[in-house]
Amino acid sequence: MEENNKHINRISRRLIGFFRSNPVMDSQEEMDLGWEKIRQRVRQQRQIKGRRRIYLYATVAAAMLTGVILYLSFLHTPQPEKSVLYELASLWKQEEEPEDILLVAAEEQIILPSDTVVTYSNEGRLDEHTETAPEQVYDQVIVPKGKRVRIILSDQTKMWVNAGTRVIYPRIFSGKTREIYTDGEIFLEVTPDKEKPFIVRTNNFEVEVKGTSFNVCAYKEFSQSVVLVEGSVDVTHTGGAHVLLQPGQLLSVQADKLGEPKRVNTDDYVSWIHNLLVLREEPLQTVLRKLHLYYGTEFVLQGAVEEITVSGKLDLQNDIMDVIRSIADTAPVRYTTQGEKIIIESI
């Protein structure tokens, strides 16, 4: 089943890329030509043995084409432009979080060690053995709890990807904009290009820049925000509101609106890329949720833990038990272990 899903995803990548990069087809002749191009792309896949898999390819491709034809029938009426990244984010959503960092790169799935650096060339190649990437090819990186990774994109933009995050991005930024999608938290140092703005898309908002350093927190379980370190960014909510941020400002994002920009110490919000967690009167309950994300450790809270706040600096390179001991030295709590769980109790 897992192998079949890979084949389906590969076909869907090509279908979405094809119909995003080609104009609306009005005649039957144009439609036949489009279908022939799709067939040629499917033939480029690695040859798959067994009639059952070949039948699956044909069935899936035919079903997808039917859906695309129905979709194209609506394109005669102008529709609001929507990034292909949202379609891919929905299509490639993982049912279960992987145990290791997973890079879904074109034809294969690559397992990466934590804190590694993945570098793309200007031609979209991962290494000297990889062919130059064609346009409309997207990769996805999935970082589970307890892991982190750094990616240098084809435009040489540097991207730090935090635990519990996934990012979808093209191997080559071939259009008028440079767009990526994220679910979770990333820090970016964007390569300047005034002619080709860089856009980060999330479920609730998007951030547009031309060359800057900023942090995007789009976790569903945490407060969502954008923190600007250098340059300027324009944050737009899905509801239409937008705010222009200045360096040193944080903007909170809610489900239905954008907050007001406020001045912050940006180092506190981007310290995670240096494996540090800076706390300033932070609720202990929130801190433990972040540690669950960074280490993958499950915590059980007892007593009035939610009423306790902590301040200080935690080194995320230390063992989780060392981190908890540091917290217990300054906060009115005690801890015990129960299997792989850590019990935190107020005293």
N, C-alpha and C positions, 0 to 999 in steps of 0.2 A: 504493500500500500504506500509506504514511504517513497519507494522508487517511482511509482505511478504519479504521486503528487509532484515529484520533481519534473516529470515529463509534462504534466499539465501546466506547471508554472513556466516552463521554458516556452511552450506554445503561446501562453497568454502574454508573455513578455513581447514576443514578436508581433502578435495581433495588435496589442495596445500601441506599440511603437509604430507599426505600419500605419494605422488609421489616424494617429496623431501627426504623422509627418506627411500625409497625403491629403489632397483636397477632397471635398465631397464628390462622389461619383453619381452622375445623373443618368447615364445610359446603361443599358444591359451590357454593351460592349466594354465599357469602362469597368463595370462590376466583374465581368469575366476576367479581364486583365488583372484586376486587383486580387481575385481569388488565385490566379495562376502565380502571382508573386508570392502569395502566402504559402502555396504548395512548395514553391522553390525554397523558401526559408525553412520550412519544416524538413525538407529533404536534407538540409545541411546539418541536421542533428546527427549525433552519433547513431550508427545503425543499431537497431534494437532487435534482439533475437526473440522468436516466439510469436505465433499468430495472435495470441491474446493481447500482447502489448501493441502490436501493429493495429489491431482492431480498436484498442483503446485510443490510440493516436487519431485514427480516422473519426471515431465517434466524438471525441472531445473537440477536434478541430471543426467538425461539421456543426456541432452544437454551438460553439463559439461564433462561427461565421453567421449562423442564423440570428444569434443575439446581436451581432454587429450590424447586420443588415437592418434589423428592426430599429436599432439605435440610429443608423444613418438616415432612416426615413424621417426622423425628427429634425435632422440638421438643416432642412430646407428653410426652417424658421430660425432666425438668429437666436442662439443660446448664450447665456453667460459663460465666459471662458473659465474652465476649472482645470487646475493642474493635474496632469497624469499621475503625479505623485500620490494624490489622494486615492486614486483607483488602485495603484500598486500597494499602498498601505493597507487597504481593505483586503485585497486579494492575497497578500503575503502574510497576513496576520497569523502568528504562531499560536497553536492551541496550548502548547506547553513550553515553558521556558527551558532552553537547553542548559546542560550542565557547564559547558565551556563556551567561550566566545566563538560565534559562528559567523563566518563571512560567506554569504551566498553570492558567488562571483560568476556571473554568466553561466557557464556549463557545469560548475562544480560547487561543492560545499567544503570550505576550508576551516579547520579547527585551529584557533590561534591561542597562544599562551597569554596570560594576563600581562598588562603593561607593555605589550609589544608595540612596535610602530609599523604600520602598513603604509607603503609609499607607492603612489601612482606616478607614472611618467607623464609628460605633456601629451603623449599619444594615448593615454589611458591604459598603459601596460603595468602589470603588477611586478614583473621581473623581465629579464632579458629573453626568457623563453615564451613569454606571452605575446600573442599577436596584437597589433594595433587595434584598439577597440573601434567598432563601427559606431555611428551615431545611434541614439535611442537605446543604448544598452545601459541598464541600471543594475547596481549592486546593492546589497542590503547587509548591514552588520548588526548582529544581535548580541548584546552584552548582558549576561545574566548577573544576578546578585553576587557580590563578592569579587567582581572582575572589573577591569577598566582597560581601554585601548586608545591608542592615538593613531589618527589617520591623516596622511598628507594627500590632499586631493590633487587632481590633474592640473588645476590652476595654481598649485602650491599653497593653497589655503591650508592652515594647520587646524585640526579638529581633535579635541579631547572628548572622549565618549565615556560618560560615567556608568556606574553599575545600574542594572535594570533599565537599560536604554536600547532602543533600536533606531537606526538611521538608514534612510534610502537616498541614494544619490546616483547621478550618472557618472559613467567612467570618463566621459568628456563633456564639458559644458559647450554644446554646439549651437545653442539658440541665442536669443537676444538677452537672456538672463541666466544666472547661475542659481539653480534651485535645488534644495534638499528638503527632506522631510524627517522630523524627529518625534519620537515618543520617549520622553525621559529628560535627561540633562546633558548638554554639550557646551563646551567653551570653544570659541572660534577666534582665530587670528586670520582675518580675511585678506587675501592678496588684493591690493587696490586695482580697480578697473572701472573708470568712470563711465565707459561705454556699455558695460555689462554688469548691472547691479546684482548683488548676491542676496537671495531670498531664502529664509528659513521658514518652512511651513509646519504648523502643528494643527491639532484638532480644533483649538480655540482661537488661535491667532497666528499672524505671520510677521516676520521681521525683515525689513529691507535695508540693505547697506551697500556701500560702494567700496569700502575698505576700512576695517575697524577691528577692535577686539571687544567681545561681549560674551555674556553667559545667558543661555536660554534654559530655563527650568520648566519643563512641560510634563512632569509626572502627574498622573491622575490622582495619586494619593497624597500629594503635597501641594502647598500653595504655589501657583504658577507665577513666573516672573521673568523679566528681562533686566539684566544689569549691564550697563555700558561702562567699559573701562576707557576706551579711546575712540575718537571719531564721533559719528552720529548715526542713529538708527531711527527708522520710522516703523512703529509698531501698529499694526492694524488688527482690530478684533473682527471676528466673523460677522458681528452685527453691523460693522461699517465704521465704527469709531476708530480714530487713530491718534497717536501721540508721538511727537518728535522728542527723542531723549537727548540729553547732553551728557558729556563724560561725568562719571561719578554719581549717576542717578540710577535708581531702581524703580521699575514700574511693575506693580502687581497686576495680574490678569485674573479676572473672575469669569464664571461661566457666561454671564450676561453683560459684562462691561469691563472697561479698563479703569484702573485706579489712577491716583494722582502721582506724578513723579516725585520722588523724595531723595534727598541727598544721603548717601551711605558711604561706608568704607568698603570699596569694591574688593579689597583683598579678602575680606571675610567671606565673600560669596564665590570667589574663584580659587580659594585655597585648596579645594579638593584636587585640583590638577597637580598640586605638589604633595598630595597624600596627607593633607592636614584638614582638620575640621575645627574652625574657629567658632567659639560659642560666646554670646553676650546675652546673659539672662534668658537663655533658651529653655523652654519647657523640657524637662527630662524625658517625658513621653515622646516628644518630637525627636530628641537626640537618639533615643533607642530605636525609633523607626528608621532613622538614617543609618544607624549602625547595622540594622537588619539588612538594609539595602547594600551597604558596603561589604559586609562580611557574609551575608547569607545566614546569619545565626538567628534563631528564634528566641524571643524574650517573652517571659510570662510576668506580668506586673501584678503586684499585690499591695494592698494598702492604698495610701494617698499619694502615690507616685505622681499622678497628674498635677499635683499642687506644687511640686518641686521644680525649681529652675537652677540651671548651672551655667557657669562661665569658665572660660579657659581655652586651652588648645589641646586637641587630641591628635596624636600621631597615628595615622591609619596604616602605617607600615608595621606597627607593633601587632603582636598577637591579640586577639579579641579579649582574652582574659586579662592581659596587661592593661588594655583600655578600660575595662570595667573596674579594675582595681584603682585606676587613676580617678574614676568618677566617684567610687566609694570613699576615697580619701578626703573628698571635699564636700560630698552631698550626704544628707541623712538617710542613707540606704545601706542595706546589706544584700549579699548575693549568695546563691548556692547554685549548683548544677544538678540537672536531672536529665541524664542521658545527654543528648545534644542540645538541650534547652538550658537557658540561663534564667533563673528565677530572681527577680529584683523586687525587694520588699522595703517599704518605707519604715523608718524607726523613729 
